[in-house]
Amino acid sequence: MRRTALAAVCLAAAATVSITGCLPGGEPKEDTSKVPFAGLTGGEIADKAVKATTGADSLRMKGEITDETAGGTVQLDMAMNKKGDCAGTMSMGGEGQAELIKVGDTIYMKYDEAFLRAQSKDSSKEEADMVVEMLAGKWTKTSATAEDSKDIASFCDLDETLSEFEDTNSDAERGKTTTLDGTPAITLNERDGKDRYTLYVATEGKPYLLRVVSKSAKEPGELTFTDYNKPVPAEAPKGKVIDLDEEWS
């Protein structure tokens, strides 16, 4: 089950990168002081948002992404920082949920029964029952430096997750101003063939990226970014924890 859970988390990370990577540079500048980012093109605003977002020490990423390689949707709600700590939940196709915590060099995960059974569809009933009995509702741990854990460890590192956001040369167009969860924002609209993308960028304080909406026919999705520079609630679970490195050694 460790490999299956890893695949789901890494898929979400990859989808995040692919959406933001579709910000490939500008329209005539607005010469007015009555709008946010006066005189800047949509592409220049997007570049500011990328710089501010990648400069944050921590953030929370939440949303749902559709990916053909996963055969459905991936739901993600994860707080992470540049120290490599993370804490949150994930799900595939809305079938159950897994909790994930990474503290230092240890990764902790807890799966509910629905998640385990969904990931055991290709196994026999006996095998699925055994996995559920062993792991459902129980915290497990594994070394973040183990070969099977390297991808998830990289995802929990905010620098790694946002690395592909950098060096963006966007031709996004300025859209309307709005308010997103109480934060004033401006929308930026991007096209890539038939696909459409909308970015929401904060217009007060630092120009953080607040939301990305993909209207791609193959991979629609939406990701919201909040809790910039706030502490990540990553603490080792209390009580009994199953050491998977020992179980599978």
C-alpha positions in Angstrom: 0.0 0.0 0.0 2.9 2.3 0.5 3.6 2.5 -3.3 -0.1 3.1 -4.1 -0.3 6.0 -1.6 2.9 7.5 -3.0 1.6 7.4 -6.5 -1.5 9.4 -5.5 0.4 12.1 -3.8 3.0 12.5 -6.6 0.2 12.6 -9.2 -1.3 15.6 -7.4 2.0 17.3 -7.3 2.6 16.6 -11.0 -0.8 18.0 -11.9 -0.1 21.1 -9.9 3.1 21.7 -11.9 1.4 21.0 -15.2 -1.4 23.5 -14.6 1.0 26.3 -13.5 3.4 25.4 -16.3 0.7 26.4 -18.8 1.5 30.0 -18.1 3.7 30.2 -21.2 4.2 36.7 -22.5 1.9 40.0 -22.7 -0.8 42.3 -24.0 -0.6 46.1 -24.1 0.0 47.7 -20.7 -2.9 49.5 -19.0 -1.9 53.1 -18.3 -4.2 53.8 -15.3 -3.8 54.1 -11.6 -7.3 53.1 -10.8 -6.8 49.4 -11.1 -4.5 46.9 -9.3 -1.0 46.4 -10.8 -1.5 49.5 -13.0 0.7 49.5 -16.1 1.5 45.8 -15.9 0.4 43.2 -18.4 -1.2 40.0 -17.3 2.0 38.1 -18.0 4.0 40.5 -15.7 1.4 40.1 -13.0 1.7 36.3 -13.3 5.5 36.6 -13.0 5.1 38.6 -9.8 2.7 36.0 -8.5 5.1 33.2 -9.2 8.0 35.0 -7.6 5.9 35.8 -4.4 4.5 32.3 -4.2 7.8 30.5 -4.6 9.3 32.9 -2.0 6.9 31.8 0.7 8.3 29.6 3.5 5.1 27.6 3.8 1.6 27.3 2.3 -1.5 25.1 2.2 -2.6 23.6 -1.1 -6.1 22.3 -1.5 -8.1 21.1 -4.5 -9.2 18.4 -6.9 -7.5 17.5 -10.1 -8.5 15.1 -12.9 -5.8 13.1 -14.5 -6.2 10.3 -17.1 -3.2 8.4 -15.8 -4.9 8.1 -12.5 -8.1 7.0 -14.0 -10.1 9.7 -12.1 -9.7 12.5 -9.7 -7.2 13.3 -7.0 -8.3 15.3 -3.9 -5.6 17.0 -1.9 -5.5 19.2 1.2 -1.8 19.6 2.2 0.2 22.2 4.2 3.9 22.1 3.5 7.1 24.1 4.1 10.6 24.5 2.9 12.0 22.4 5.7 10.3 19.4 4.1 7.5 19.0 6.7 3.9 18.5 5.6 0.5 17.5 7.0 -2.8 16.9 5.3 -5.1 14.5 3.5 -5.4 12.9 0.1 -7.9 10.8 -1.8 -8.4 9.3 -5.2 -11.8 9.3 -6.9 -13.4 10.3 -3.6 -12.9 6.7 -2.4 -11.8 7.0 1.1 -9.0 9.1 2.5 -5.4 8.9 3.7 -3.7 11.2 6.2 -0.1 12.2 5.6 2.4 13.7 8.0 6.1 14.2 7.3 8.4 15.3 10.2 12.1 15.3 9.7 13.1 12.1 8.1 10.0 10.1 8.9 6.7 9.8 6.9 3.5 8.9 8.7 0.4 7.7 6.9 -3.1 6.5 8.0 -5.6 5.0 5.7 -9.3 4.5 6.2 -11.0 1.2 5.0 -12.6 2.7 1.9 -9.2 4.0 0.7 -7.5 0.7 1.3 -10.2 -1.3 -0.5 -10.2 1.1 -3.5 -6.5 0.6 -3.9 -6.8 -3.2 -3.5 -9.4 -3.7 -6.3 -6.9 -5.9 -8.3 -6.2 -8.1 -5.3 -8.3 -11.0 -4.0 -10.8 -10.5 -1.3 -8.6 -12.4 1.1 -5.7 -10.1 0.4 -7.8 -7.0 0.6 -9.3 -8.1 3.9 -5.8 -8.8 5.3 -4.6 -5.3 4.3 -7.6 -3.6 5.8 -7.2 -5.6 9.1 -3.6 -4.6 9.3 -3.7 -1.0 8.3 -7.2 0.6 8.4 -7.4 3.4 10.9 -3.8 2.8 12.1 -0.8 5.1 11.8 2.1 3.7 9.9 5.6 5.1 9.5 8.5 4.7 7.1 11.8 6.4 6.5 11.7 9.4 4.2 15.0 8.4 2.7 13.8 4.9 1.7 13.7 4.3 -2.1 9.9 4.0 -2.1 9.5 7.3 -0.1 11.8 9.6 -2.1 9.0 11.0 -4.3 6.6 11.7 -1.4 9.5 13.3 0.5 10.2 15.6 -2.4 6.5 16.6 -2.7 6.5 17.5 1.0 9.4 19.9 0.4 7.8 23.2 -0.8 10.9 24.2 -2.7 10.7 21.0 -4.7 6.9 21.2 -5.3 7.1 24.8 -6.6 10.4 24.4 -8.5 8.6 24.2 -11.9 6.7 27.4 -11.1 9.8 29.5 -11.7 11.1 31.0 -15.0 7.5 31.5 -16.3 7.0 33.6 -19.4 3.3 34.1 -19.4 1.0 35.6 -22.0 -2.0 35.6 -19.6 -4.5 38.4 -20.1 -5.8 40.6 -17.3 -9.3 39.8 -16.2 -11.7 41.3 -13.6 -11.0 42.1 -10.0 -12.9 40.1 -7.4 -12.7 38.9 -3.8 -11.6 35.4 -3.0 -12.4 34.2 0.5 -12.2 37.8 1.7 -9.0 38.6 -0.1 -9.1 41.2 -3.0 -7.8 39.6 -6.2 -7.4 40.0 -9.9 -8.1 37.2 -12.4 -5.7 36.3 -15.2 -6.9 34.3 -18.1 -4.6 31.9 -20.1 -5.3 29.8 -23.2 -3.5 26.7 -24.4 -5.3 25.5 -27.5 -8.8 24.6 -26.5 -7.8 24.5 -22.8 -8.6 27.5 -20.5 -6.9 28.5 -17.3 -7.8 31.2 -14.7 -5.4 32.4 -12.1 -6.4 34.5 -9.0 -3.7 36.8 -7.7 -3.9 38.8 -4.4 -4.0 42.5 -5.1 -3.2 43.5 -1.5 0.0 42.7 0.4 2.3 40.3 -1.5 0.9 39.1 -4.9 0.4 35.5 -3.9 -1.2 33.0 -6.1 -4.6 32.3 -4.5 -6.2 29.9 -6.9 -5.7 28.1 -10.3 -8.6 26.8 -12.2 -8.1 24.5 -15.2 -10.8 24.0 -17.7 -8.8 21.5 -19.7 -10.9 18.9 -21.4 -8.6 16.1 -20.3 -7.4 17.3 -17.0 -9.8 19.8 -15.4 -9.1 20.8 -11.8 -8.8 23.5 -9.3 -6.2 24.3 -6.7 -6.4 26.9 -3.9 -3.4 28.3 -2.1 -3.8 29.7 1.5 -2.0 29.9 4.8 1.1 31.5 3.4 4.0 31.5 5.9 2.0 29.9 8.6 3.3 27.0 10.8 2.7 23.6 9.3 0.9 21.4 11.9 3.2 18.5 11.4 3.7 16.4 14.5 4.4 12.7 15.0 1.3 10.8 15.9 0.9 9.7 19.5 0.3 6.1 20.5 1.0 3.0 18.5 2.6 3.4 15.1 3.3 0.5 12.7 6.8 0.6 11.4 6.4 -0.5 7.7 10.2 -0.7 7.2 10.3 -3.4 9.8 7.2 -5.1 8.6 8.4 -5.3 5.0 12.1 -5.9 5.7 
